[in-house]
């Protein structure tokens, strides 16, 4: 059984972070499910160097939550996939070991605001991902994560942005904080468990296995840092 180590920090709390060892991503998602709502924003601090360099921020991704049939679903636009929705459990699993920052609305996100917000998120499902137009500020066929969430917030008149394609996860976070529309409630430091490594019979097989695992780890790190996946 996999273990997920998560440090949960209540924003603004002077107490030391509590560390919880959970038996699965499902348990962590169930715990967080009680604290999220439609309109909750999830900001990630990941490894993607391209986003960090161009946005000059440690925040590399943003997604939002919609509660459907009493279950929190996450809507995002991500590289290699495009615009999609997935369960909170799956979202936590694919984002580990990123650091997740949970932001909650400081206003009443009522049904009148939810309707255009959710409608916009759903109508973009399946749209391809693109981030190149972040530099030009011009709309294109693709959609990047901060643009997607910003458009949904604008559809509900929750915020305004002069040029949504130019919005980055970091600038969106700064904008909602400056406008006093959202506040940070949790920080989740998710760590993937160490994979189980097979041991070979003899030094030759062990050398081959070490080379194999090293190559896999290097490729995984390369994908996260340079391909942002």
C-alpha positions in Angstrom: 0.0 0.0 0.0 1.4 3.4 -1.0 1.9 6.1 1.7 1.4 9.8 1.0 3.2 12.1 3.2 1.5 15.5 3.4 2.3 18.6 5.5 -0.8 20.6 6.1 -0.3 24.2 7.0 -3.3 26.3 8.0 -2.6 29.7 6.6 -2.2 32.4 9.2 -1.8 29.9 12.0 1.3 30.3 14.2 1.3 26.6 15.2 3.8 24.3 13.7 2.6 22.3 10.6 0.9 19.0 11.4 2.3 16.0 9.5 -0.2 13.3 8.5 0.7 9.9 7.0 -2.2 8.8 4.9 -2.7 5.3 3.5 -3.7 6.6 0.0 -4.4 9.6 -2.1 -8.0 8.9 -1.6 -7.8 9.5 2.2 -6.0 12.9 1.6 -8.7 13.8 -1.0 -11.5 12.9 1.5 -9.9 15.1 4.1 -9.5 18.1 1.8 -13.0 17.5 0.3 -14.6 18.9 3.5 -12.8 22.2 3.0 -13.3 22.9 -0.7 -16.2 24.3 -2.6 -17.2 25.4 -6.0 -14.8 28.2 -6.9 -11.9 27.1 -4.7 -8.6 27.7 -6.5 -5.7 25.3 -6.3 -2.3 26.9 -7.0 0.8 24.7 -7.5 4.5 25.3 -6.9 6.0 22.7 -9.2 9.3 22.1 -11.1 8.4 23.7 -14.5 11.3 26.0 -15.3 9.6 27.6 -18.3 6.7 28.9 -16.3 9.0 30.0 -13.4 11.3 32.0 -15.8 8.6 33.7 -17.9 6.2 34.5 -15.0 9.0 35.2 -12.5 7.1 33.3 -9.9 7.3 30.0 -8.0 3.7 29.3 -9.0 3.5 27.0 -12.0 -0.1 25.9 -12.3 -3.6 26.8 -11.2 -6.9 24.8 -11.3 -10.3 25.2 -9.8 -12.9 23.1 -8.0 -16.5 22.4 -8.9 -18.6 20.3 -6.5 -20.7 17.9 -8.5 -23.1 15.5 -6.8 -21.4 16.3 -3.5 -18.0 15.3 -5.0 -15.3 17.9 -5.7 -14.1 17.8 -9.3 -11.0 19.7 -10.5 -11.0 21.6 -13.8 -7.7 22.5 -15.4 -5.8 23.0 -18.6 -2.6 21.1 -18.6 0.3 20.5 -21.0 0.0 17.3 -23.0 -3.7 16.9 -22.2 -5.6 20.1 -22.7 -8.7 21.2 -20.8 -10.1 18.4 -18.6 -11.8 17.6 -15.4 -10.7 14.9 -12.9 -11.5 13.9 -9.4 -9.7 15.6 -6.5 -8.0 12.3 -5.6 -6.6 12.0 -9.1 -5.6 15.6 -9.2 -3.6 15.2 -5.9 -2.0 12.0 -7.3 -0.8 13.5 -10.6 0.4 16.7 -8.9 2.6 15.1 -6.2 5.3 16.1 -5.4 4.1 19.7 -6.1 3.2 22.0 -3.3 -0.5 22.8 -3.4 -1.9 26.1 -2.1 -5.7 26.1 -1.5 -7.5 29.5 -1.8 -11.1 29.9 -0.8 -13.5 32.7 -1.8 -14.0 35.5 0.8 -17.4 36.2 -0.7 -20.6 34.3 -1.0 -20.1 32.2 -4.1 -23.8 31.7 -4.6 -25.7 29.9 -7.3 -26.0 33.1 -9.4 -22.2 33.3 -9.6 -21.7 29.6 -9.9 -23.9 29.2 -13.0 -21.8 31.2 -15.5 -18.6 30.1 -13.8 -19.3 26.4 -14.1 -20.9 26.8 -17.6 -17.7 28.4 -18.9 -15.5 25.7 -17.4 -17.6 22.9 -19.0 -17.8 24.5 -22.4 -14.0 24.6 -22.7 -13.6 20.9 -22.0 -11.5 19.2 -24.6 -9.8 22.4 -25.9 -6.1 21.9 -26.5 -3.4 23.3 -24.3 -1.1 26.1 -25.4 1.1 28.6 -23.6 3.0 30.2 -26.5 0.4 33.0 -26.8 1.2 34.1 -23.2 4.0 36.1 -24.7 2.0 37.8 -27.4 -1.2 38.2 -25.4 -3.3 37.2 -28.4 -6.0 34.5 -28.2 -5.4 31.2 -30.0 -6.9 27.8 -30.4 -5.1 26.6 -27.3 -5.7 27.6 -23.7 -3.3 27.7 -20.7 -4.2 27.1 -17.1 -4.3 30.7 -15.8 -6.2 31.9 -18.8 -8.8 29.2 -18.4 -9.4 30.0 -14.7 -9.3 33.7 -15.3 -11.9 33.5 -18.1 -14.2 31.5 -15.8 -13.9 34.1 -13.0 -14.6 36.9 -15.5 -17.6 35.0 -16.7 -19.1 35.5 -13.3 -18.0 39.1 -12.8 -15.8 38.0 -9.9 -12.7 39.7 -11.4 -11.5 41.6 -14.4 -8.3 41.1 -16.5 -7.3 43.3 -19.4 -5.5 40.5 -21.2 -6.3 37.0 -19.9 -3.7 35.2 -22.1 -1.0 37.2 -20.3 -2.2 36.1 -16.9 0.1 33.6 -15.2 -0.6 31.5 -12.1 1.5 33.8 -10.0 -0.1 37.0 -11.3 -3.6 35.5 -10.8 -2.7 34.6 -7.2 -1.4 38.1 -6.6 -4.5 39.6 -8.2 -7.1 37.8 -6.2 -5.1 38.5 -3.0 -4.7 42.2 -3.7 -8.4 42.5 -4.5 -9.2 40.7 -1.2 -11.4 38.2 -3.1 -9.7 35.0 -1.9 -7.7 33.9 1.1 -5.2 31.0 1.5 -6.4 28.3 3.8 -4.1 25.3 3.3 -0.7 24.5 2.0 -0.1 20.8 1.1 3.4 19.5 0.6 2.8 16.2 -1.1 5.6 13.7 -1.4 5.5 10.6 -3.6 6.6 7.5 -1.8 9.8 5.9 -2.8 9.2 3.3 -5.5 9.9 -0.3 -4.7 13.1 -1.3 -6.4 13.8 -4.8 -7.5 17.1 -6.4 -6.5 19.0 -8.5 -9.0 21.0 -11.7 -8.6 24.6 -10.7 -8.6 26.5 -7.5 -9.3 25.9 -7.6 -13.1 22.1 -7.6 -12.8 22.2 -5.0 -10.0 24.3 -2.7 -12.2 21.8 -3.0 -15.0 18.9 -2.3 -12.6 20.7 0.7 -11.1 21.2 2.1 -14.6 17.6 1.5 -15.5 16.2 3.2 -12.5 18.6 6.1 -12.8 17.5 6.6 -16.4 13.9 6.5 -15.4 14.4 9.0 -12.6 16.3 11.4 -14.8 13.7 11.2 -17.5 10.9 11.8 -15.0 12.8 14.9 -13.6 13.4 16.1 -17.2 9.7 15.9 -18.0 8.7 17.9 -14.9 11.3 20.6 -15.3 11.5 21.1 -19.1 8.4 19.5 -20.6 6.2 20.6 -17.6 4.5 17.2 -17.4 
